[in-house]
Amino acid sequence: MDILQIVGLCLVATVIIIVLKSYRPEIAIQISIVTGIVVFFLVVAKLTAVIDLLKELTSRANIDMSYVNILLKIIGIAYIAEFGAEVCRDAGETSIASKIELAAKVIIVVLAVPIMTSLLELIIRIMP
Amino acid sequence: MGIDLIFKIAAIGILVSVLNQVLIRSGREEQAMMTTLAGLVVVLLMVVKEIVSLFNTIKAMFNF
């Protein structure tokens, strides 16, 4: 049922943005930002349920929680970076959007380093 | 939650642009500029408030 509400809202917002774009482009871009935020808040309840399930499964399978935390952090960074980059691209600033994506990639790689090192140690231990 | 916010911002945008046209037609360009800036600041404050709540939710959910 939610998807109907979301798509309806986004279509209305798009029409409003088209109306406003010729007169006040700066307010039009802010409407698209607010629409993105509202859609995120409509979906956030389901997202927290999925994240709690993920945590509960990992704790039951007694996997180290730090890996899941790093994974969640990477997902959060990816979402925020994509949100910002798309808004900048909408506004026509593709260069700023690619800078945001570059920064996000660097941060994600830095976050993934401990996982990679533990994986390598595991492989070395397994090797005969 | 924020659905009415979108329409509030749209209403402000349309009001500011109409006011702007009226002021320009009546010869007061600088006042038109002032109303445009005032409308922009009001909308910016509302949008920034929403962005802050988005970032706080993200921080809480993905335990940054």
Backbone of each chain as ProteinMPNN parsed JSONL, in Angstrom:
{"seq_chain_A": "MDILQIVGLCLVATVIIIVLKSYRPEIAIQISIVTGIVVFFLVVAKLTAVIDLLKELTSRANIDMSYVNILLKIIGIAYIAEFGAEVCRDAGETSIASKIELAAKVIIVVLAVPIMTSLLELIIRIMP", "coords_chain_A": {"N_chain_A": [[0.857, -1.19, 0.0], [2.036, 1.14, 0.72], [3.648, 1.894, -1.387], [2.064, 3.046, -3.287], [1.339, 5.426, -2.107], [3.815, 6.662, -1.945], [4.65, 6.881, -4.631], [2.612, 8.469, -5.647], [3.007, 10.803, -4.151], [5.563, 11.532, -5.054], [5.092, 12.038, -7.742], [3.358, 14.228, -7.622], [5.033, 16.065, -6.386], [6.961, 16.304, -8.366], [5.537, 17.551, -10.412], [4.982, 19.98, -9.178], [7.554, 20.939, -8.922], [8.24, 21.291, -11.584], [6.539, 23.375, -12.202], [7.565, 25.391, -10.581], [10.14, 25.636, -11.434], [10.721, 27.376, -13.501], [10.257, 29.875, -12.435], [11.348, 30.121, -9.757], [14.1, 28.602, -9.443], [15.773, 27.902, -7.306], [14.12, 27.304, -5.14], [12.753, 25.215, -6.184], [14.657, 23.142, -6.317], [14.979, 22.727, -3.643], [12.54, 21.67, -2.943], [12.73, 19.187, -4.133], [14.718, 18.066, -2.588], [13.432, 17.932, -0.084], [11.35, 16.233, -0.72], [12.748, 13.853, -1.203], [13.666, 13.376, 1.398], [11.258, 13.04, 2.794], [10.234, 10.736, 1.595], [12.179, 8.952, 2.422], [11.667, 8.944, 5.163], [9.2, 7.768, 5.133], [9.894, 5.193, 4.558], [11.488, 4.385, 6.557], [10.67, 2.944, 8.779], [10.346, 0.28, 7.933], [12.92, -0.223, 7.196], [14.371, -0.133, 9.595], [13.308, -2.39, 10.779], [14.351, -4.408, 9.148], [17.065, -4.063, 9.641], [17.222, -4.626, 12.36], [16.494, -7.312, 12.289], [18.685, -8.313, 10.878], [20.754, -7.853, 12.704], [19.911, -9.453, 14.785], [20.01, -11.994, 13.663], [22.751, -12.232, 13.161], [23.743, -12.163, 15.766], [22.667, -14.466, 16.759], [23.932, -16.381, 15.192], [26.356, -16.202, 16.26], [28.3, -14.481, 15.044], [30.955, -12.115, 14.764], [30.075, -8.999, 16.072], [31.194, -6.61, 15.26], [31.763, -6.678, 12.568], [29.249, -6.577, 11.407], [28.466, -4.091, 12.241], [30.278, -2.465, 10.868], [29.459, -3.051, 8.308], [26.845, -1.996, 8.309], [27.458, 0.681, 8.687], [28.772, 1.243, 6.319], [26.69, 0.911, 4.533], [25.049, 2.998, 5.332], [26.704, 5.217, 4.744], [26.899, 4.915, 1.988], [24.254, 5.327, 1.242], [23.725, 7.997, 2.057], [25.683, 9.377, 0.612], [24.905, 8.832, -1.981], [22.427, 10.048, -1.978], [23.109, 12.784, -1.635], [24.725, 13.114, -3.896], [22.967, 12.696, -6.003], [21.183, 14.803, -5.661], [22.869, 16.971, -6.14], [23.45, 16.402, -8.774], [20.953, 16.722, -9.912], [20.735, 19.456, -9.652], [22.445, 20.206, -11.557], [25.088, 20.263, -11.032], [27.304, 18.376, -11.848], [29.976, 17.899, -11.389], [30.437, 18.37, -8.677], [28.873, 16.344, -7.684], [30.312, 14.081, -8.489], [32.558, 14.452, -6.946], [31.547, 14.045, -4.378], [30.895, 11.355, -4.595], [33.42, 10.27, -4.95], [34.615, 10.842, -2.477], [32.98, 9.306, -0.846], [33.592, 6.733, -1.718], [36.266, 6.553, -0.943], [36.067, 6.731, 1.848], [34.58, 4.455, 2.368], [36.313, 2.433, 1.559], [38.332, 2.805, 3.408], [36.962, 2.097, 5.69], [36.559, -0.554, 5.191], [38.954, -1.776, 5.488], [39.776, -3.12, 8.016], [38.182, -5.415, 7.844], [39.157, -6.659, 5.597], [41.78, -7.204, 6.393], [41.372, -9.021, 8.479], [40.237, -11.069, 7.041], [42.369, -11.833, 5.401], [44.184, -12.715, 7.33], [42.785, -14.93, 8.227], [42.815, -16.543, 5.929], [45.551, -16.984, 5.676], [45.992, -18.424, 7.996], [44.596, -20.705, 7.404], [45.947, -21.736, 5.305], [48.158, -24.429, 4.521]], "CA_chain_A": [[0.0, 0.0, 0.0], [2.879, 2.317, 0.876], [4.306, 2.317, -2.629], [1.136, 3.939, -3.997], [1.45, 6.742, -1.469], [5.118, 7.25, -2.276], [4.711, 7.265, -6.044], [1.716, 9.616, -5.807], [3.657, 11.99, -3.597], [6.689, 11.957, -5.9], [4.574, 12.63, -8.992], [2.848, 15.581, -7.329], [6.191, 16.937, -6.141], [7.632, 16.593, -9.641], [4.755, 18.561, -11.145], [5.198, 21.273, -8.506], [8.912, 21.412, -9.241], [8.234, 21.807, -12.962], [5.89, 24.701, -12.185], [8.384, 26.406, -9.91], [11.523, 25.687, -11.94], [10.98, 28.533, -14.369], [10.277, 31.126, -11.673], [12.303, 30.089, -8.625], [14.774, 27.294, -9.477], [16.4, 27.503, -6.037], [13.115, 26.681, -4.276], [12.395, 23.929, -6.801], [15.622, 22.105, -5.914], [14.757, 22.398, -2.225], [11.377, 20.776, -2.86], [13.15, 17.81, -4.451], [15.432, 17.548, -1.408], [12.469, 17.593, 0.973], [10.619, 15.037, -1.146], [13.6, 12.688, -0.93], [13.706, 13.119, 2.84], [9.953, 12.523, 3.23], [10.119, 9.334, 1.153], [13.028, 8.141, 3.296], [11.016, 8.746, 6.458], [8.097, 6.811, 4.973], [10.414, 3.827, 4.419], [12.469, 4.119, 7.623], [10.187, 1.922, 9.723], [10.654, -1.06, 7.404], [14.375, -0.384, 7.145], [14.856, -0.491, 10.937], [12.935, -3.789, 11.034], [15.31, -5.277, 8.448], [18.369, -3.973, 10.307], [17.15, -5.378, 13.622], [16.538, -8.747, 11.95], [20.082, -8.645, 10.512], [21.563, -7.922, 13.932], [19.483, -10.602, 15.59], [20.52, -13.213, 13.014], [24.201, -12.364, 13.357], [24.077, -12.499, 17.16], [22.329, -15.886, 16.981], [24.966, -17.21, 14.549], [27.536, -15.695, 16.995], [29.324, -13.823, 14.219], [31.453, -10.943, 15.478], [29.159, -7.895, 15.772], [31.87, -5.434, 14.668], [31.655, -6.743, 11.103], [27.912, -6.096, 10.992], [28.425, -2.628, 12.426], [30.986, -1.839, 9.736], [28.61, -3.204, 7.118], [25.754, -1.015, 8.396], [28.012, 2.024, 8.485], [29.05, 1.4, 4.886], [25.4, 1.103, 3.853], [24.6, 4.364, 5.619], [27.519, 6.16, 3.973], [26.539, 4.805, 0.57], [22.947, 5.952, 1.005], [23.812, 9.457, 2.176], [26.481, 9.918, -0.5], [24.101, 8.755, -3.204], [21.394, 11.086, -1.844], [23.714, 14.09, -1.921], [25.228, 13.198, -5.272], [21.843, 12.839, -6.949], [20.643, 16.168, -5.542], [23.783, 17.867, -6.858], [23.319, 16.168, -10.223], [19.702, 17.39, -10.323], [20.929, 20.906, -9.749], [23.317, 20.501, -12.69], [26.491, 20.302, -10.6], [27.785, 16.981, -11.912], [31.357, 17.753, -10.862], [30.347, 18.22, -7.214], [28.33, 15.005, -7.416], [31.372, 13.058, -8.582], [33.454, 14.596, -5.779], [30.898, 13.369, -3.242], [31.014, 9.9, -4.758], [34.823, 9.909, -4.714], [34.846, 10.844, -1.026], [32.281, 8.157, -0.25], [34.355, 5.505, -2.011], [37.479, 6.512, -0.118], [35.696, 6.44, 3.246], [34.134, 3.059, 2.469], [37.494, 1.557, 1.496], [39.027, 2.903, 4.696], [36.202, 1.329, 6.683], [36.582, -1.989, 4.899], [40.309, -2.316, 5.695], [39.878, -4.168, 9.045], [37.568, -6.677, 7.415], [40.051, -7.319, 4.653], [42.933, -7.755, 7.094], [40.993, -10.245, 9.214], [40.034, -12.134, 6.039], [43.679, -12.324, 4.963], [44.766, -13.537, 8.406], [42.076, -16.215, 8.237], [43.303, -17.361, 4.808], [46.924, -17.415, 5.964], [45.956, -19.479, 9.028], [44.084, -21.958, 6.832], [46.915, -22.323, 4.362], [49.014, -25.432, 5.214]], "C_chain_A": [[0.9, 1.25, 0.0], [3.38, 2.828, -0.455], [3.379, 3.255, -3.4], [1.263, 5.356, -3.446], [2.747, 7.417, -1.918], [5.137, 7.727, -3.719], [3.802, 8.468, -6.278], [2.373, 10.892, -5.338], [4.761, 12.479, -4.531], [6.182, 12.578, -7.197], [4.085, 14.052, -8.739], [4.023, 16.532, -7.132], [6.89, 17.288, -7.46], [6.878, 17.656, -10.411], [4.987, 19.928, -10.518], [6.566, 21.83, -8.87], [8.955, 21.974, -10.654], [7.622, 23.204, -12.977], [6.863, 25.737, -11.662], [9.73, 26.607, -10.595], [11.75, 26.946, -12.758], [11.049, 29.811, -13.546], [11.376, 31.113, -10.634], [13.035, 28.754, -8.631], [15.37, 26.903, -8.128], [15.388, 26.859, -5.109], [12.707, 25.328, -4.862], [13.363, 22.833, -6.349], [15.407, 21.736, -4.456], [13.533, 21.513, -2.07], [11.808, 19.354, -3.177], [13.937, 17.224, -3.278], [14.436, 17.1, -0.352], [11.671, 16.357, 0.578], [11.442, 13.788, -0.878], [13.606, 12.344, 0.544], [12.381, 12.52, 3.302], [9.813, 11.062, 2.811], [10.982, 8.448, 2.044], [12.333, 7.89, 4.613], [9.83, 7.812, 6.329], [8.618, 5.382, 4.992], [11.2, 3.421, 5.664], [11.983, 3.031, 8.563], [10.576, 0.538, 9.219], [12.157, -1.292, 7.433], [14.904, -0.779, 8.52], [14.486, -1.937, 11.245], [13.958, -4.715, 10.382], [16.648, -5.261, 9.178], [18.342, -4.746, 11.626], [17.208, -6.876, 13.35], [17.969, -9.162, 11.641], [20.918, -8.806, 11.777], [21.212, -9.169, 14.725], [20.014, -11.893, 14.989], [22.015, -13.357, 13.283], [24.506, -12.726, 14.81], [23.736, -13.956, 17.416], [23.421, -16.768, 16.378], [26.329, -16.862, 15.119], [28.668, -15.291, 16.063], [29.722, -12.551, 14.961], [30.611, -9.726, 15.069], [29.876, -6.748, 15.061], [31.761, -5.482, 13.15], [30.302, -6.198, 10.657], [27.842, -4.586, 11.163], [29.125, -1.925, 11.269], [30.109, -1.907, 8.489], [27.492, -2.164, 7.131], [26.276, 0.384, 8.142], [28.267, 2.262, 7.004], [27.742, 1.639, 4.131], [24.897, 2.522, 4.087], [25.376, 5.385, 4.806], [27.111, 6.119, 2.512], [25.213, 5.508, 0.308], [23.061, 7.472, 1.04], [24.581, 10.042, 0.997], [25.654, 9.902, -1.777], [23.023, 9.821, -3.173], [21.97, 12.452, -2.221], [24.146, 14.207, -3.372], [24.066, 13.388, -6.246], [21.253, 14.244, -6.867], [21.55, 17.138, -6.303], [23.642, 17.661, -8.355], [22.043, 16.821, -10.74], [19.935, 18.868, -10.536], [21.881, 21.245, -10.898], [24.778, 20.511, -12.309], [27.057, 18.893, -10.635], [29.186, 16.848, -11.324], [31.31, 17.585, -9.345], [29.832, 16.837, -6.881], [29.433, 13.963, -7.488], [32.364, 13.221, -7.439], [32.848, 13.896, -4.562], [31.095, 11.87, -3.368], [32.451, 9.45, -4.514], [35.088, 9.83, -3.216], [34.186, 9.632, -0.389], [33.068, 6.887, -0.502], [35.575, 5.417, -1.112], [37.122, 6.119, 1.305], [35.306, 4.974, 3.378], [35.339, 2.122, 2.432], [38.225, 1.591, 2.832], [38.299, 2.079, 5.736], [36.358, -0.157, 6.457], [37.942, -2.599, 5.197], [40.336, -3.361, 6.803], [39.27, -5.493, 8.616], [38.521, -7.422, 6.497], [41.24, -7.937, 5.386], [42.529, -9.026, 7.836], [40.771, -11.379, 8.237], [41.389, -12.718, 5.638], [44.303, -13.184, 6.053], [44.107, -14.905, 8.43], [42.645, -17.115, 7.135], [44.708, -17.882, 5.12], [46.908, -18.543, 6.983], [45.523, -20.802, 8.408], [45.143, -22.62, 5.946], [47.818, -23.324, 5.106], [50.408, -24.908, 5.419]], "O_chain_A": [[0.584, 2.265, -0.621], [3.526, 4.034, -0.652], [3.849, 4.16, -4.09], [1.291, 6.338, -4.188], [2.759, 8.607, -2.233], [5.581, 8.838, -4.006], [4.163, 9.385, -7.017], [2.319, 11.925, -6.006], [4.891, 13.679, -4.777], [6.771, 13.535, -7.699], [4.352, 14.963, -9.523], [4.021, 17.655, -7.638], [7.349, 18.414, -7.652], [7.482, 18.557, -10.995], [5.167, 20.919, -11.225], [6.724, 23.029, -9.096], [9.606, 22.987, -10.912], [8.109, 24.101, -13.665], [6.981, 26.829, -12.218], [10.394, 27.62, -10.376], [12.836, 27.525, -12.723], [11.792, 30.731, -13.887], [12.24, 31.99, -10.625], [12.642, 27.846, -7.898], [15.471, 25.715, -7.821], [15.744, 25.953, -4.355], [12.356, 24.407, -4.124], [12.939, 21.721, -6.034], [15.619, 20.589, -4.062], [13.486, 20.685, -1.16], [11.311, 18.409, -2.565], [13.841, 16.029, -3.001], [14.572, 16.015, 0.215], [11.349, 15.526, 1.428], [10.922, 12.786, -0.389], [13.559, 11.171, 0.913], [12.373, 11.593, 4.112], [9.325, 10.24, 3.586], [10.588, 7.334, 2.388], [12.381, 6.78, 5.143], [9.474, 7.13, 7.289], [7.903, 4.461, 5.385], [11.546, 2.25, 5.821], [12.791, 2.271, 9.095], [11.079, -0.285, 9.984], [12.617, -2.409, 7.664], [15.772, -1.644, 8.627], [15.254, -2.643, 11.899], [14.385, -5.695, 10.991], [17.295, -6.298, 9.325], [19.303, -5.431, 11.973], [17.872, -7.624, 14.068], [18.425, -10.22, 12.076], [21.686, -9.759, 11.915], [22.084, -9.85, 15.265], [20.425, -12.794, 15.721], [22.498, -14.447, 13.591], [25.421, -13.506, 15.071], [24.418, -14.625, 18.193], [23.799, -17.781, 16.967], [27.353, -17.194, 14.521], [29.82, -15.683, 16.242], [28.92, -11.978, 15.699], [30.447, -9.449, 13.881], [29.239, -5.987, 14.332], [31.676, -4.436, 12.506], [30.205, -5.463, 9.675], [27.244, -3.883, 10.348], [28.636, -0.921, 10.752], [30.026, -0.951, 7.718], [27.215, -1.526, 6.115], [25.628, 1.184, 7.467], [28.01, 3.352, 6.491], [27.684, 2.456, 3.212], [24.387, 3.172, 3.174], [24.792, 6.31, 4.242], [26.99, 7.16, 1.867], [25.05, 6.194, -0.701], [22.55, 8.157, 0.154], [24.192, 11.07, 0.443], [25.696, 10.848, -2.563], [22.723, 10.436, -4.197], [21.39, 13.181, -3.026], [23.967, 15.248, -4.006], [24.173, 14.155, -7.203], [20.865, 14.814, -7.886], [21.069, 18.015, -7.02], [23.704, 18.619, -9.126], [22.018, 17.394, -11.829], [19.407, 19.466, -11.474], [22.107, 22.42, -11.191], [25.635, 20.74, -13.162], [27.27, 18.279, -9.59], [29.541, 15.786, -10.813], [32.041, 16.769, -8.784], [30.284, 16.216, -5.92], [29.493, 13.061, -6.652], [32.956, 12.236, -6.998], [33.557, 13.233, -3.806], [31.416, 11.189, -2.393], [32.684, 8.384, -3.945], [35.704, 8.878, -2.735], [34.758, 9.003, 0.5], [33.202, 6.05, 0.391], [35.892, 4.352, -0.581], [37.788, 5.276, 1.907], [35.647, 4.32, 4.363], [35.392, 1.14, 3.173], [38.68, 0.563, 3.333], [38.93, 1.432, 6.573], [36.3, -0.943, 7.402], [38.082, -3.821, 5.164], [40.882, -4.438, 6.569], [39.769, -6.561, 8.971], [38.681, -8.639, 6.593], [41.667, -9.045, 5.061], [43.271, -10.009, 7.823], [41.075, -12.531, 8.547], [41.546, -13.936, 5.545], [44.876, -14.237, 5.773], [44.775, -15.921, 8.627], [42.924, -18.292, 7.365], [45.025, -19.045, 4.872], [47.681, -19.495, 6.883], [45.99, -21.871, 8.801], [45.235, -23.843, 5.842], [48.2, -23.054, 6.245], [51.253, -25.607, 5.978]]}, "seq_chain_B": "MGIDLIFKIAAIGILVSVLNQVLIRSGREEQAMMTTLAGLVVVLLMVVKEIVSLFNTIKAMFNF", "coords_chain_B": {"N_chain_B": [[4.25, 12.697, 7.562], [6.116, 14.731, 6.611], [4.693, 15.494, 4.491], [2.917, 17.591, 4.229], [4.733, 19.549, 4.403], [6.023, 19.744, 1.975], [4.062, 20.896, 0.384], [3.771, 23.276, 1.706], [6.225, 24.53, 1.257], [6.086, 24.711, -1.5], [3.941, 26.459, -1.719], [5.012, 28.765, -0.557], [7.036, 29.261, -2.407], [5.585, 29.806, -4.768], [4.132, 32.02, -3.919], [6.169, 33.855, -3.411], [7.229, 34.171, -5.959], [5.079, 35.283, -7.326], [4.706, 37.643, -5.886], [7.096, 38.822, -6.444], [6.894, 39.322, -9.192], [4.819, 41.174, -9.138], [5.946, 43.292, -7.686], [8.071, 43.948, -9.346], [6.723, 44.801, -11.622], [5.569, 47.087, -10.543], [7.677, 48.701, -10.375], [9.469, 48.552, -8.231], [12.255, 47.297, -7.983], [14.295, 46.632, -6.136], [12.928, 45.976, -3.799], [11.611, 43.777, -4.692], [13.729, 42.042, -4.994], [14.414, 41.807, -2.312], [12.199, 40.471, -1.213], [12.388, 38.078, -2.567], [14.778, 37.064, -1.509], [14.022, 36.872, 1.18], [11.988, 34.949, 1.073], [13.506, 32.828, 0.196], [15.224, 32.412, 2.364], [13.464, 31.641, 4.377], [12.436, 29.246, 3.331], [14.798, 27.845, 3.174], [15.481, 27.551, 5.865], [13.455, 25.819, 6.745], [14.023, 23.584, 5.164], [16.582, 22.92, 5.974], [16.124, 22.174, 8.572], [14.722, 19.802, 8.14], [16.723, 18.308, 6.886], [18.549, 18.033, 8.951], [17.111, 16.408, 10.682], [16.964, 14.152, 9.108], [19.671, 13.392, 8.966], [20.159, 12.84, 11.664], [18.491, 10.647, 12.042], [19.677, 8.822, 10.317], [22.159, 8.576, 11.542], [21.408, 7.409, 13.934], [20.286, 5.013, 13.082], [22.206, 3.622, 11.448], [24.258, 3.388, 13.19], [26.486, 5.394, 13.243]], "CA_chain_B": [[5.051, 13.532, 8.473], [6.535, 15.977, 6.003], [4.03, 15.663, 3.197], [2.385, 18.961, 4.122], [5.869, 20.475, 4.288], [6.294, 19.959, 0.552], [3.097, 21.855, -0.159], [4.046, 24.58, 2.325], [7.346, 25.14, 0.54], [5.613, 25.079, -2.842], [3.105, 27.657, -1.598], [5.915, 29.91, -0.354], [7.721, 29.54, -3.666], [4.671, 30.449, -5.719], [3.799, 33.351, -3.377], [7.313, 34.749, -3.606], [7.417, 34.529, -7.361], [4.009, 36.224, -7.716], [5.01, 38.934, -5.259], [8.233, 39.352, -7.171], [6.411, 39.897, -10.452], [4.023, 42.389, -8.861], [6.837, 44.386, -7.293], [8.863, 44.395, -10.516], [5.836, 45.589, -12.507], [5.279, 48.418, -9.972], [8.869, 49.534, -10.436], [10.348, 48.468, -7.043], [13.072, 46.088, -8.213], [15.091, 46.196, -4.976], [12.05, 45.28, -2.846], [11.366, 42.435, -5.251], [14.902, 41.234, -4.639], [14.371, 41.498, -0.871], [11.196, 39.431, -0.926], [12.915, 36.794, -3.044], [15.746, 36.554, -0.527], [13.314, 36.489, 2.403], [11.349, 33.651, 0.82], [14.54, 31.791, 0.107], [15.739, 32.113, 3.71], [12.44, 30.89, 5.123], [12.387, 27.873, 2.813], [16.057, 27.183, 3.512], [15.429, 27.135, 7.275], [12.616, 24.616, 6.881], [14.683, 22.435, 4.529], [17.735, 22.511, 6.798], [15.591, 21.442, 9.739], [14.427, 18.432, 7.687], [17.98, 17.6, 6.604], [19.152, 17.664, 10.244], [16.405, 15.24, 11.243], [17.367, 12.983, 8.303], [21.011, 12.943, 9.358], [20.098, 12.215, 12.989], [17.916, 9.303, 11.902], [20.68, 7.945, 9.705], [23.195, 8.284, 12.546], [20.878, 6.468, 14.92], [20.004, 3.692, 12.502], [23.389, 2.909, 10.967], [25.193, 3.656, 14.287], [27.721, 6.052, 12.784]], "C_chain_B": [[5.368, 14.829, 7.759], [5.772, 16.292, 4.74], [3.476, 17.08, 3.086], [3.533, 19.959, 3.973], [6.144, 20.79, 2.821], [5.343, 21.013, 0.014], [3.297, 23.227, 0.455], [5.16, 25.288, 1.556], [6.91, 25.56, -0.857], [4.791, 26.359, -2.769], [3.991, 28.889, -1.413], [6.583, 30.276, -1.661], [6.828, 30.284, -4.638], [4.358, 31.859, -5.25], [4.934, 34.322, -3.653], [7.442, 35.126, -5.069], [6.32, 35.48, -7.832], [4.313, 37.602, -7.162], [6.127, 39.624, -6.025], [7.76, 40.029, -8.463], [5.674, 41.207, -10.188], [4.953, 43.55, -8.542], [7.645, 44.888, -8.487], [7.983, 45.258, -11.41], [5.654, 46.984, -11.919], [6.564, 49.222, -9.815], [9.78, 49.405, -9.231], [11.209, 47.216, -7.171], [13.764, 45.646, -6.929], [14.208, 45.492, -3.964], [11.728, 43.893, -3.368], [12.511, 41.511, -4.879], [14.843, 40.84, -3.165], [13.358, 40.405, -0.589], [11.699, 38.079, -1.413], [13.874, 36.218, -2.018], [15.036, 36.106, 0.738], [12.656, 35.129, 2.211], [12.363, 32.545, 0.797], [15.032, 31.402, 1.499], [14.726, 31.287, 4.486], [12.434, 29.437, 4.654], [13.65, 27.126, 3.212], [16.034, 26.709, 4.959], [14.603, 25.866, 7.425], [13.346, 23.405, 6.317], [15.843, 21.964, 5.394], [17.255, 21.752, 8.018], [15.303, 19.994, 9.343], [15.709, 17.651, 7.454], [18.628, 17.158, 7.909], [18.445, 16.441, 10.809], [16.755, 13.995, 10.432], [18.718, 12.477, 8.783], [20.978, 12.288, 10.727], [19.521, 10.812, 12.89], [18.944, 8.343, 11.327], [21.727, 7.565, 10.753], [22.67, 7.26, 13.533], [20.758, 5.082, 14.303], [21.284, 2.956, 12.145], [24.534, 3.045, 11.952], [26.523, 4.171, 13.786], [28.687, 6.257, 13.932]], "O_chain_B": [[4.964, 15.904, 8.204], [6.12, 17.212, 3.999], [3.539, 17.704, 2.027], [3.339, 21.071, 3.483], [6.452, 21.925, 2.459], [5.751, 21.914, -0.719], [3.028, 24.239, -0.192], [5.064, 26.475, 1.245], [7.303, 26.618, -1.348], [4.91, 27.235, -3.625], [3.757, 29.928, -2.03], [6.692, 31.455, -1.999], [7.243, 31.264, -5.257], [4.318, 32.792, -6.053], [4.711, 35.458, -4.071], [7.732, 36.279, -5.389], [6.577, 36.376, -8.636], [4.198, 38.606, -7.864], [6.11, 40.838, -6.229], [8.164, 41.146, -8.783], [5.859, 42.203, -10.888], [4.779, 44.655, -9.056], [7.879, 46.088, -8.631], [8.412, 46.302, -11.9], [5.588, 47.964, -12.661], [6.561, 50.29, -9.204], [10.801, 50.091, -9.188], [10.928, 46.197, -6.541], [13.83, 44.452, -6.638], [14.64, 44.53, -3.329], [11.587, 42.946, -2.594], [12.304, 40.358, -4.502], [15.169, 39.712, -2.797], [13.632, 39.5, 0.2], [11.474, 37.055, -0.767], [13.803, 35.035, -1.687], [15.393, 35.08, 1.318], [12.751, 34.258, 3.076], [12.122, 31.454, 1.312], [15.233, 30.222, 1.787], [15.094, 30.337, 5.176], [12.427, 28.513, 5.467], [13.606, 25.942, 3.546], [16.5, 25.611, 5.265], [14.995, 24.945, 8.142], [13.305, 22.323, 6.904], [16.07, 20.763, 5.537], [17.898, 20.797, 8.453], [15.596, 19.069, 10.099], [15.784, 16.467, 7.782], [19.187, 16.064, 7.993], [19.087, 15.542, 11.35], [16.837, 12.9, 10.988], [18.899, 11.276, 8.985], [21.673, 11.298, 10.956], [19.99, 9.892, 13.56], [19.074, 7.206, 11.778], [22.133, 6.407, 10.853], [23.394, 6.346, 13.928], [21.096, 4.086, 14.942], [21.44, 1.787, 12.497], [25.687, 2.834, 11.576], [27.548, 3.497, 13.88], [29.776, 6.795, 13.734]]}, "name": "protein", "num_of_chains": 2, "seq": "MDILQIVGLCLVATVIIIVLKSYRPEIAIQISIVTGIVVFFLVVAKLTAVIDLLKELTSRANIDMSYVNILLKIIGIAYIAEFGAEVCRDAGETSIASKIELAAKVIIVVLAVPIMTSLLELIIRIMPMGIDLIFKIAAIGILVSVLNQVLIRSGREEQAMMTTLAGLVVVLLMVVKEIVSLFNTIKAMFNF"}
